[in-house]
Amino acid sequence: MNYTNSPIQKITFNNQKYFVKRDDLLNPDFSGNKARKFYYYLINDFPNIKKIVSFGSAQSNAMYSLSVLCKLKGLKFDYYVDHIASYLKENPLGNYKYALENKMNIIENELPTYFDEETLFISEGGALKEASLGIEILANEIKTWAIENKIENLKIFLPSGTGTTALYLQKYLPFEVLTCACVGDEDYLKKQFLVLEKDNHPTIIQREKKYHFGKLYKEFYEIHKELKKQTNIEFDFLYDNLGWICFEKYRNSLNDKNNIFLYIHQGGLIGNISMLERYKFKYDK
Ligand SMILES: *Cc1c(COP(=O)(O)O)cnc(C)c1O
């Protein structure tokens, strides 16, 4: 099974050259940055643990990845949500559908305040210290590639939710790591960084305007289709569209033409199934 060492591919987008780290290709079931963040739990044994508990949204990529992890490790999986939309209950799809097929026990209720010692609690979106193990491996893959290709002036970009992946990449890489806030705003992201590390934070690129996570924007749909057309790569809807808007603008604002740019594709493509339906309904009818 291939849970590490994804390929790096050269692409041209709007007449600019970029490299893309294809973490979406790691493993069909356990891929993207959740595979990196939960790698610690995949490779270690927890003989006293019978169940994993987490919480978040009913369409989350982390939820699906945890359901895969629990299936691989023979653990039970309780997942707490505030609310499951009735259309989703009636027509399960995307992360929700596949997590249920992996025997996720989804609970619409508040998270318990106490867990017994056979339960392992994983915070929302995998924002935890243990995530650093898998992200260090990702950083080492990038370092090896840069050395082999004699690249010194590398800039790395990836969009953030909790910021955990960007933060640990910066910790383990000698190159500048840039990111943008997709879930909260820039202040939220800075606070998230501080929870895990005091300093050496990634550079946050300011967004042109405020976007709300999970909402539909015409410019997101357009850049998604354009990326697909020009690079033949499918990127995720929730993070990558805003990510590419920020990254492209940042790149075009640099006068220095000597840098090499690497974008990290963090997977999340199962979540696209429901997003694509919503986009088609809103903009293609
Ligand atoms: C979870 C996720 C992110 C955000 O990762 P953080 O480490 O929380 O910043 C970005 N892209 C995709 C596709 C994800 O699934």
The ligand as an ORCA input file, in Angstrom:
! r2SCAN-3c Opt
* xyz 0 1
  C      -8.299     19.273      5.274
  C      -7.917     19.864      3.968
  C      -7.199     21.077      3.885
  C      -6.832     21.876      5.113
  O      -5.786     21.288      5.840
  P      -5.287     21.966      7.211
  O      -4.123     21.148      7.634
  O      -6.435     21.874      8.167
  O      -4.939     23.385      6.907
  C      -6.857     21.555      2.628
  N      -7.201     20.901      1.495
  C      -7.892     19.744      1.530
  C      -8.264     19.092      0.256
  C      -8.266     19.190      2.761
  O      -8.967     18.037      2.795
*
